Amino acid sequence: MRTLQEAVLGETVKVRKISGEGPVKRRIMDMGITKGVSIFVRKVAPLGDPVEVTVRGYELSLRKQDAVMIELE
């Protein structure tokens, strides 16, 4: 299982599943990250936190603890 945290700079990935429960999972889905959506990795901070991505035409920063919940195909 590969997660968004492991994606490299410049890579376009596709979401397979969002793990986790409750308000954190809901917040990720409310940001437009849902099953099947493509995510482009724009920037990765030196220590890997945060990760800047482009989803559905807008830019988004995700913390490492949130990125690890997003499983990729």
C-alpha positions, 0 to 999 in steps of 0.5 A: 500500500502506497500513500500520498506521503510517499509520492514524489515531486512532480508525480500525478497520482490517483486516489484509491482509498481514504483511511481513517475515521470521523472528522479528519476523513470528512475534512479530507473529503470536503477538500475534494480528495475522493476515490478516483481523483487525480492529485499532482504533487507540486511541492514537498517541504524538506522534512516532508511536511507539508505536501503541496498538491493540486486537486480539481484545479486548486492548490492545497497543503496537507500535513504529513499525518493527513497525507498518510491516510490517502492511499494511492493506486 
